[in-house]
Amino acid sequence: MAVLRTLQLPRFWCGVLVIPLIWFYTAATGWQPSAIRSTIMMSIVIGGWMLRRPGNLLNSLAAAALIILVWDPAQLFQASFQLSFFVVLSIALFMPPLEKVRDHWLQIDPMLPRELLPRWQRWSYPVARLLLSWLAVSLAAWFGSWPLTAYYFHLFSPVTLLANLIIVPLSSAALACNLGGLICGDWLPWGTELFNHSAWFWMTCMVKVSEWLTHLPHSFFYVRSPDTADFVIYYTTLMAVTSGLVFRQGWRIVAVIWLIAISGFYGWQTITARQTTTLTALPLNGGSAVFIHDGKTGDLLIDCGSSNSVKFITQPFLQAQGVNRLPQLILTQGDIRDMGGVGLLNPTFPVEQILASAVKFRSAAYRKTINDTEAFSKIKRTLQPGDAVGKWQVLYPHSTNNFSQADDNSLVLKGEIHGLKILLVSDLGLAGQRDLLGRQTDLAADIVIAGLPEKGEPLGDRLLEKIQPHLIVVMDSQLPATKRASRSLRERLAQQAIPVIYTRSAGAVTVVSRPGRWDLRTMDGQKFSSATATNSPRHTVPVE
């Protein structure tokens, strides 16, 4: 467009040449959905300009959205569509008030001739105006997009404001070079090669700058997804502030009432969150992990899974919970399926303290992991029966245990949360179960969560008689085959007349405990709840 206008080509013929060229470029790059959306938007904007119609960004945006949704209504539910159009909408709505602020900061005496201004001011004014304009665009886009970014990607990234000032110009240079290479094609090979190398240089700069910015302190945080009320409150408040409505005489009382209501709502949510404890049991391809979020004592992770499990399950799950660091990590045993991915956790979630059993496991991978944790964990403790980790008490094993099977030395933990008693027995084998029964007398629990030992079965009849649970969770998996609950185990547990959840079919299990009540749900839709709102829920009933 700039070249054609420099050649003094009329508007109409500029549009006639440029619009097909944009669509050709979109086709040449593979008809990417994001490129199609941009091309439709630019075709509408350029079409109005070439026909000398008054420009209106909101109308153009609505027209582009309508065309795309008529072509493919499913686009409405895609994150890329929502982010693309919401960012442009935010720029259209929030830029005018931000431009007023920019003009106020750069205001000079209108009665003073430009020639009388200091030279530095004459040179700096255009540069400052350009930088502040870029910053205003970045700020408007950030204001409008970060709730959606938090919802879809669980990220809150203040560094975006700085990143856009650098990366957007670099991306424009890369795009221009790509188009230059496409135009040169085969008829000017040296120009094509030069443009391609130049485009690669600008894209490499984008990648390097992005990586550098993410390593800045507090450049981004993982956050939980906002709910519907958060979206309504945020955008209502943002629109009221940027439009200046809250500063008008007749609306100040309404603004004060709105502020008090918001403070009360989030204050109530904060108090409720501090009184709520959430336990999530994750099946991890033969291993398992238990994540406990307590509003008062903080986060606790028990095991983490193998390297692949950490990369594809545990890490995304923790990010979705808004976890940025792990105060404590407990390793229950030496099975690589349960703790092999410890080293991958620390770069994303700094682990402050790693706790392990006092028993010496023979597994070389376990010993190596324990030794490697000294490089990033500030404190390392060995757990003995009677030790407490937050609301969880260690029941087993003793440091003198020397069973040949590692599963028989698995860590056993018992917690009591608002009267709800939960027993975690990991992959404890039959010999370990007998030893536990001989050393502990108080094993009663409302919910017991157990994995599958390599040999034998979990939760023997004598142990279940001692625990007397009202709900059993068996952490089995589809693969490997040895970590599937056997038919004999299912038949034996079915005779107990106790609800049993198998994670192989039910998926992850989440328990939410509040004062006087607890609820359990699974990924496949099963729900259980305490029958009465008392401090000692002793009955479990399924909830339809």
Beta strands, then each sheet from edge to edge (+ up, - down):
strand 1: 155-156
strand 2: 221-222
strand 3: 277-284
strand 4: 287-294
strand 5: 298-302
strand 6: 328-331
strand 7: 353-357
strand 8: 379-383
strand 9: 388-389
strand 10: 392-396
strand 11: 412-417
strand 12: 420-426
strand 13: 447-450
strand 14: 471-474
strand 15: 500-502
strand 16: 509-514
strand 17: 517-522
strand 18: 527-530
strand 19: 540-542
sheet 1: 1+ 2-
sheet 2: 8+ 7+ 6+ 5+ 4- 3+ 16- 17+ 18- 19+
sheet 3: 9+ 10- 11+ 12- 13- 14- 15-
end
